[in-house]
Amino acid sequence: MGDGEGLPGRPAAGGKSAGTAGGPGAVSRIQRDLIVLAASLAVFAGCAVVASDGRVGPAERAVFHAVNGLPGWLYRPMLAAQYLGVLAVPLVIAVFALVWRRWRLAAALVLVVPLKLGLEQVAKLLVQRQRPGTTVPDAILRGVPHHGLSFTSGHAIITFAIAGLLVLVLPRRWGVVAFVLATCNGLARVFLGAHNPLDVVGGAAIGLAIAAVLDLMLDVARDRGAARQGSAPRRGWIGPPVGVSRGKS
């Protein structure tokens, strides 16, 4: 412990640790988050411009019918998938993050809730487009409202914000799973007739923007390094050679 080796956040002797303030890891993280934020805002703006007249264009309507018209036996799995986007889900995952001792991830997941509520209202003020029950007369509605503002999908905001945060901490394959589940949630909302496709894409863009901002604020990605550090063997102690017992000499 005298030379500070093994302490979280401290560089090894003679070098900088990636991710410390001013280090190359911090710069690349900020660049990545700014790129994701800029791209997400651009996608949202594009969706908002197209949907601003309140109508559903031919291309979007074709995509809607392709998903909304899928076989009826998909109803139960799609119904289950839509629950991934309810407001309590980020809080539930935050509890698991606390148990897992990923404090930054847990704090970010909690903050997803107020950010979702606020930004969703801003989006609905900017674009006042009705649900498919009104904008697409031949839409198949499966237990969802006919009326109400549709842009953007609050479920998509939540699921893609969660996926955008989890991918910073989880191994790559589990990060892919998080995005697949978020995509399934978006498809479910269209299948059920609750949203048009651009509602979901716009919501996904807001969700990814939220994840990027929270990582800029909290450095959520640092929890991935904490996981690796926690699994590494402690320095300063070397176990006995193979085949040698630890009995008294």
C-alpha positions in Angstrom: 0.0 0.0 0.0 3.0 2.3 0.4 3.3 3.1 -3.3 -0.4 3.4 -3.9 -0.6 0.4 -6.2 -4.1 -1.2 -6.6 -6.0 1.9 -5.4 -9.0 2.8 -7.5 -8.5 5.8 -9.8 -4.7 6.1 -9.1 -2.3 5.7 -12.0 0.5 3.2 -11.9 4.0 4.5 -11.3 5.3 6.4 -14.3 2.1 6.7 -16.3 -1.5 7.9 -16.5 -4.6 5.7 -16.1 -7.0 5.8 -18.9 -10.2 7.5 -17.8 -8.6 9.9 -15.2 -9.3 13.6 -15.6 -7.3 14.9 -18.6 -6.2 11.4 -19.7 -6.7 10.0 -23.2 -9.5 7.8 -21.9 -11.5 10.8 -20.7 -11.0 12.6 -24.0 -12.2 9.6 -26.1 -15.2 9.1 -23.7 -16.3 12.7 -24.1 -15.9 12.6 -27.9 -17.9 9.4 -28.0 -20.7 10.8 -25.9 -20.8 14.1 -27.9 -21.0 12.1 -31.2 -23.9 10.0 -29.8 -25.6 13.1 -28.5 -25.3 15.0 -31.8 -26.4 12.0 -33.9 -29.4 11.4 -31.6 -30.5 15.0 -31.7 -30.2 15.0 -35.5 -32.3 11.8 -35.8 -34.9 13.3 -33.4 -35.0 16.6 -35.4 -35.5 14.7 -38.6 -38.4 12.7 -37.2 -39.9 15.8 -35.7 -39.8 17.6 -39.0 -41.5 14.8 -40.9 -44.2 14.3 -38.2 -44.8 18.0 -37.6 -47.8 18.2 -40.0 -49.6 15.6 -37.9 -50.0 13.2 -40.8 -48.5 9.8 -41.5 -46.8 9.7 -44.9 -47.0 6.7 -47.3 -43.5 5.3 -46.5 -44.2 5.5 -42.7 -47.6 4.0 -43.2 -46.2 1.1 -45.1 -43.8 0.3 -42.3 -46.6 0.7 -39.8 -48.8 -1.8 -41.6 -45.9 -4.3 -42.1 -45.4 -4.4 -38.3 -49.0 -3.8 -37.2 -50.2 -6.6 -39.5 -47.9 -9.3 -38.2 -49.7 -12.5 -37.1 -52.0 -12.3 -34.1 -50.2 -15.1 -32.2 -47.5 -12.6 -31.5 -49.8 -10.7 -29.3 -48.6 -12.2 -26.0 -44.9 -11.9 -26.6 -45.4 -8.4 -27.9 -47.5 -7.5 -24.9 -44.7 -8.7 -22.6 -42.1 -6.8 -24.6 -43.9 -3.5 -24.2 -43.6 -3.8 -20.4 -39.9 -3.3 -20.7 -40.6 0.4 -21.3 -42.7 1.1 -18.2 -41.5 3.8 -15.8 -40.5 1.4 -13.0 -38.0 -0.6 -15.1 -35.0 1.7 -14.8 -35.6 1.9 -11.0 -35.7 -1.9 -10.7 -32.5 -2.2 -12.7 -31.0 0.5 -10.5 -31.6 -1.7 -7.5 -29.6 -4.5 -9.2 -26.9 -2.0 -10.0 -26.6 -1.1 -6.3 -26.4 -4.7 -5.3 -23.7 -5.1 -8.0 -22.0 -2.0 -6.5 -22.2 0.0 -9.7 -23.0 3.3 -8.1 -22.7 5.5 -11.2 -24.9 3.2 -13.3 -27.5 3.1 -10.5 -27.5 6.9 -10.2 -27.9 7.3 -14.0 -30.8 4.8 -14.1 -32.6 6.8 -11.4 -32.1 10.0 -13.4 -33.6 8.4 -16.5 -37.1 8.8 -15.0 -37.3 12.6 -14.5 -35.4 13.2 -17.8 -37.8 11.0 -19.7 -40.9 12.7 -18.2 -39.5 16.1 -19.0 -38.2 15.5 -22.5 -41.3 13.6 -23.5 -43.5 16.6 -22.7 -41.1 18.9 -24.6 -41.4 16.6 -27.7 -45.2 16.5 -27.4 -45.2 20.3 -27.3 -43.1 20.5 -30.4 -45.0 17.8 -32.4 -48.7 17.2 -31.8 -49.5 14.1 -33.8 -52.3 11.7 -32.8 -52.0 8.0 -32.3 -52.5 5.5 -35.1 -56.2 5.0 -34.2 -56.7 8.5 -35.5 -53.9 9.0 -38.0 -54.1 5.6 -39.6 -57.8 4.7 -39.9 -57.3 1.0 -40.8 -54.8 0.4 -38.0 -55.3 -2.7 -35.8 -55.5 -1.6 -32.2 -54.8 -4.2 -29.6 -55.8 -2.9 -26.2 -54.3 0.6 -26.7 -56.0 4.1 -26.8 -57.5 5.4 -30.0 -56.7 9.0 -29.2 -53.9 11.0 -27.6 -50.6 12.5 -28.6 -48.3 9.9 -30.1 -44.9 11.6 -30.7 -42.7 10.4 -29.1 -42.9 7.0 -27.6 -42.2 7.2 -23.9 -41.5 3.4 -23.9 -38.8 3.8 -26.5 -37.2 6.6 -24.5 -36.9 4.4 -21.4 -35.7 1.2 -23.1 -33.1 2.9 -25.3 -31.8 5.1 -22.4 -31.4 1.9 -20.4 -29.7 0.1 -23.3 -27.4 3.1 -23.9 -26.3 3.0 -20.2 -26.0 -0.8 -19.9 -23.8 -1.1 -23.0 -21.2 1.1 -21.2 -20.9 -1.3 -18.4 -21.8 -4.8 -19.5 -19.8 -7.1 -21.7 -20.4 -6.5 -25.4 -22.7 -9.5 -25.9 -25.0 -8.4 -23.1 -25.0 -4.8 -24.4 -26.2 -6.2 -27.7 -29.0 -8.1 -25.9 -30.0 -4.8 -24.2 -30.4 -3.1 -27.6 -32.3 -6.1 -29.1 -34.8 -6.0 -26.2 -35.2 -2.2 -26.7 -35.9 -2.8 -30.4 -38.4 -5.5 -29.6 -40.1 -3.0 -27.2 -40.4 -0.5 -30.1 -41.8 -3.0 -32.5 -44.3 -4.1 -29.9 -45.6 -0.6 -29.5 -46.2 -0.4 -33.3 -47.6 -4.0 -33.4 -50.1 -3.1 -30.7 -51.2 0.1 -32.6 -50.0 2.5 -29.9 -47.4 4.4 -32.0 -46.4 5.1 -35.5 -42.8 4.1 -36.5 -41.3 7.7 -36.3 -42.8 8.0 -32.8 -40.6 5.0 -31.8 -37.5 6.2 -33.7 -37.8 9.7 -32.2 -38.2 8.2 -28.7 -35.2 6.0 -29.2 -33.1 9.0 -30.2 -34.2 10.9 -27.0 -33.3 7.8 -25.0 -29.8 7.5 -26.5 -29.3 11.3 -26.0 -30.2 10.9 -22.3 -27.7 8.0 -21.9 -24.9 10.2 -23.6 -25.7 13.2 -21.3 -25.7 11.0 -18.2 -22.4 9.4 -19.1 -20.9 12.9 -19.7 -22.1 13.9 -16.2 -21.4 10.7 -14.2 -18.8 8.8 -16.2 -21.0 5.7 -16.1 -18.5 3.8 -18.3 -16.0 3.9 -15.4 -18.1 1.2 -13.7 -16.9 -1.2 -16.3 -13.3 -0.5 -15.2 -14.4 -1.0 -11.6 -15.8 -4.5 -12.6 -12.5 -5.5 -14.2 -10.5 -4.1 -11.2 -12.6 -6.0 -8.7 -12.1 -9.3 -10.5 -8.3 -8.9 -10.7 -6.1 -10.6 -8.2 -4.7 -8.5 -5.3 -1.2 -7.3 -5.8 1.5 -8.0 -3.2 0.5 -11.7 -2.5 1.4 -14.6 -4.6 -0.2 -18.0 -3.9 1.9 -21.1 -3.4 3.2 -23.0 -6.5 1.1 -25.7 -7.9 1.5 -28.9 -5.9 2.9 -27.2 -2.8 0.7 -27.1 0.3 0.2 -24.1 2.5 1.0 -26.1 5.7 3.5 -25.0 8.3 7.2 -25.2 7.4 
